[in-house]
Amino acid sequence: MTASIEYGRTHDTVQLRIPAVLRQGHQQPEPEPEAPPERKGGRDRYLDLLRALALGRVVLYHNFSWFWLPLVFPSMGVMFALAGSLMARSLSRPALGVIRGRLRRLLPPMWLFGALMIGLQILDGWGPDSEGHPGAWWAKLGFWLLPLSTPPYAGELAGFHGHVETTWAEQVIVPLWYLRAYLWYVLLSPLMLRALRRFPVVTLSAPLALVIVMNAFFADQDFIYGRVWETANDFATFGACWILGMAHQEGLLKKIPQYVLPSIAPLVMVAGLWYLQTRPADPTESTDIESWPIAQALWSLGFVAILLHVSPSWEQWPRRLERWNGLVSLLNARAVSVYLWHEVALVLAVPLIDVFGAVPFLSANFQWLLASPSFMLLVAIPLIGLLLLTFGWIEDVAAKRSPRLFPYPRRQRGRRRAAD
């Protein structure tokens, strides 16, 4: 799984230069081609919808662990593609200022999250002496300030005297790989955009080639678990999606024939699915595409290409989707907080369900419900809302907006009637 995030797209402005030729027999010069109309800098509701769906799918996957969810909607590829598109749009301004703005939006929510998680881990028994290398423990804490690598966490704790699982820290912190990858994409985006404009096919293909080489020829090497490998592998897996989003914003996808993407994208997805089915796996468990970077890279790229090819660019919601405006707007306004805190809510849901299980009547008659992942999600959703109310305001501060506890837009009266 998100991210400080901007919304909307602008129309690609490509200037056509033609020789100044005077027509013989005419006093007026030849008219120049009309420039494409400028698109308003408002929010693109189609992109907002994709981001909201991606966040919802992340929560569902972490709760149910259904292997088919990343196939139905590869959230991480979609989120990186949207972020790449918005990054390319912002790079019309000086690159250093854009990178500084992205870091300002990303890091404060993570710092707040990290301060609380580090404190809770220390209270649960984690510390400099827990790993046997106090100096390294203190040094690795620097990744909580700038996540160039995965921030450190305790693999196993006391679980607050058994009230939560002993692996609770790993559950709530492991998703931070997304912020680590996002940071590297932001830092390298000026170079990637320049390469994309000069060598579009090579630039788009490079991450795919890298992830194939790394996982096909070096997967059994001892350094696979190193921090450098982990960072490079995630970067390569979704790099093509990020660059494809930049190409979409640059208008490069519109320059190729309309039939190309719908023809090639399914073949790329089939290649990823074929690779996934040929991998060795436990016959008692379904093969999860998120465990195989090559398959995930190919499937995500093909899926994202189709979504960007469709790309209706809604400045206003279609009538059938207007009812979802509030929820979609809330998820977009709190995208980073939802991504950071949803695992915390899922972890806290377990001891709360245990409280219900301690009631004899509920334990005797509704044990099937208490053990259901669906009931766990029902308990976690209000907890996510509570965490957003408590900590989500940091996203407004990071974006230099007035803090809001619950940025749920009010529906304008008479809008539906006026649309009719």
Disulfide bonds with the S-S distance in Angstrom:
none
